[in-house]
């Protein structure tokens, strides 16, 4: 995976070449990723779905994250990124099923890991029950949902925790029902401004 070739960009989002995934994160090149946030609108309110990253992930294991996301390879377009939803969640969608939230750029630096992403962000609105997800074991260890209003309040600093409910997959492949309070430290440390921008753009579409 570290040898995968990615397109790299300058500060003006212009393509300047290609580099391996390892080099991209070592040298801090801007690169493209695909994000899809899944929400459901139910009688009780609007909910956002969150994936639990596998404990075996090199980056940010065991943390809650975007419903489905991944890097775009050098030979891929944004449309090709839709594959991430099928690969990680087992859900068939096309680009026409998604609502574009635009491109959001952000940077996260941790030790010798520099992640400068141009995120092509999409929204998918659909009432999915948990038994409709087939998770990619090496990538995703569980699926949760949270009240969208509570999610907003967390990332705007109005509450310290929110309730998530869903399931985790244990080592033998069985699903364990889970309900717990989580704080910001349980999430992948994307900048708070990133979460706030995503929330704002989701609100404009639902």
Secondary structure, DSSP 4 states (H G I P E B T S, - for coil): -TT-EEEEE-TTS-EEEEEEHHHHHHHT-EEEEEEEEEEEEETTEEEEEEEEEPTT-SSSTT-EE-SEEEEPPTT--TGGGGHHHHHHH-----GGG-EEEEEEEEEEEETTEEEEEEEEEEEEE----GGG----TTTEEEEEEEEHHHHHHHHTTS-S-EEEEEEEE-TTS-EEEEEEEE-GGGB----HHHHHHHHHHHHHH-
